[in-house]
Amino acid sequence: MPASATIASAMTAPAQTSPPTTPDATSIRLSVAPMMDWTDTDCRVFHRLLAPHARLYSEMVHANAVIHGDRAKLLAMDPSEHPVALQLGGSEPALLAQAARIGAGYGFDEINLNCGCPSDRVQAGRFGACLMREPALVAEGVAAMIAAVGTLERPVPVTVKCRLGVDDDHDWDRFRGFVDTVADAGCRMFVVHARNAWLKGLSPKENREVPPLRYDWAWRLKRERPDLQVIINGGIASLEEAVAHLDHADGAMLGRAAYHDPYLLHRLDVALFGGALRPRQALLRELRPHVEAQLARGVPLRHITRHVLGLYHAQPGGRAFRQVLSEGAHRPGADWSLIERALAATRPSAGLAA
Ligand SMILES: Cc1cc2nc3c(=O)[nH]c(=O)nc-3n(C[C@H](O)[C@H](O)[C@H](O)COP(=O)(O)O)c2cc1C
């Protein structure tokens, strides 16, 4: 059924009528964070090749954009990406419900609500991290989304990504109250970016670095609410750290480390789910059909190669690899042969070192 045909029924859907669904417990063990301008469909297709079992997240898309914008672009997704979540921004329950239904119609496996973004634009729109102060409104939004997508033939779970609090609000009971209120509305999974968001005085970038991380709060949440799926996010930079979190929570979500060092994703996938490590160049060559299909659609090569620049992070030849791609991808007619040249610029293959 085309997504547009489902909008009216989403608007009139009754309050939640079936038990909330949850994402499957295996894929949530490892996930790649939603990142604006980064985790577009090209990025996710690449990450999927590296981490066949991980859960992937889209960039945040505002509910209004989903409803009124260029859906073919905003909700572009390749079938290889599953399981993949659509992250929505917004706070108006009816719009969120409508957008969630459209997202589910496009095949996304989860609808995630952003309650963690601190940008000024987002604050002005009364969504993102400032929603941590409005648990009742978030609960209403979640209930409306579940009513819209939880009862589909293929029910789609509705999840929330949040912070610990905002500004200098370090009150465990308030954080716990937020989670309890939203869980009562049917949300079974919380991705906890384990630091506060400071709504005044810090840029979004600083807001990912300056407020101190408090993993203990996310772990405590899992201890006190073992019935909920709790995913830890924030500052996880190595395989060992990610694996250690799994003793305390249901999953580890990596953002910047996965993007800047995508081979870490591959190592994590193998460590958590088994299989043999594969060389970087073999993994990258699997991207060729996607690259060629996108080029045929008119997508410039640089839109795709920007996501693979970190593949040889801290490896011999890594700099040359990046240089060949960065310099060549802007040239008219750039095609797959550039990627082969970048691979050739790395050191000759020596088993997994390649
Ligand atoms: C470039 C960039 C864009 C981001 N965009 C989003 C977003 O759209 N939605 C969201 O919930 N978080 C967003 N984040 C935050 C990440 O999802 C994640 O919570 C944060 O980077 C902390 O995880 P990390 O330390 O593993 O990177 C973004 C982060 C970065 C670096």
PDBQT file of the ligand as one rigid body, heavy atoms in Angstrom, charges set to zero:
ROOT
HETATM    1  C1  LIG A 401      27.745  14.661  12.624  1.00  0.00    +0.000 C 
HETATM    2  C2  LIG A 401      26.806  14.180  13.685  1.00  0.00    +0.000 A 
HETATM    3  C3  LIG A 401      25.439  14.260  13.482  1.00  0.00    +0.000 A 
HETATM    4  C4  LIG A 401      24.543  13.786  14.449  1.00  0.00    +0.000 A 
HETATM    5  N1  LIG A 401      23.205  13.783  14.171  1.00  0.00    +0.000 NA
HETATM    6  C5  LIG A 401      22.349  13.185  15.043  1.00  0.00    +0.000 A 
HETATM    7  C6  LIG A 401      20.989  12.971  14.708  1.00  0.00    +0.000 A 
HETATM    8  O1  LIG A 401      20.532  13.292  13.602  1.00  0.00    +0.000 OA
HETATM    9  N2  LIG A 401      20.194  12.385  15.638  1.00  0.00    +0.000 N 
HETATM   10  C7  LIG A 401      20.661  11.987  16.859  1.00  0.00    +0.000 A 
HETATM   11  O2  LIG A 401      19.910  11.432  17.676  1.00  0.00    +0.000 OA
HETATM   12  N3  LIG A 401      21.951  12.153  17.192  1.00  0.00    +0.000 NA
HETATM   13  C8  LIG A 401      22.791  12.722  16.307  1.00  0.00    +0.000 A 
HETATM   14  N4  LIG A 401      24.122  12.806  16.610  1.00  0.00    +0.000 N 
HETATM   15  C9  LIG A 401      24.588  12.269  17.891  1.00  0.00    +0.000 C 
HETATM   16  C10 LIG A 401      24.983  10.799  17.739  1.00  0.00    +0.000 C 
HETATM   17  O3  LIG A 401      23.871  10.013  17.372  1.00  0.00    +0.000 OA
HETATM   18  C11 LIG A 401      25.554  10.266  19.056  1.00  0.00    +0.000 C 
HETATM   19  O4  LIG A 401      24.543  10.315  20.044  1.00  0.00    +0.000 OA
HETATM   20  C12 LIG A 401      26.734  11.071  19.554  1.00  0.00    +0.000 C 
HETATM   21  O5  LIG A 401      27.647  11.349  18.498  1.00  0.00    +0.000 OA
HETATM   22  C13 LIG A 401      27.460  10.336  20.676  1.00  0.00    +0.000 C 
HETATM   23  O6  LIG A 401      27.931   9.086  20.216  1.00  0.00    +0.000 OA
HETATM   24  P1  LIG A 401      29.473   8.865  19.778  1.00  0.00    +0.000 P 
HETATM   25  O7  LIG A 401      30.317   9.412  20.902  1.00  0.00    +0.000 OA
HETATM   26  O8  LIG A 401      29.611   7.390  19.590  1.00  0.00    +0.000 OA
HETATM   27  O9  LIG A 401      29.685   9.655  18.525  1.00  0.00    +0.000 OA
HETATM   28  C14 LIG A 401      25.025  13.270  15.673  1.00  0.00    +0.000 A 
HETATM   29  C15 LIG A 401      26.413  13.197  15.872  1.00  0.00    +0.000 A 
HETATM   30  C16 LIG A 401      27.284  13.629  14.889  1.00  0.00    +0.000 A 
HETATM   31  C17 LIG A 401      28.782  13.488  15.123  1.00  0.00    +0.000 C 
ENDROOT
TORSDOF 0
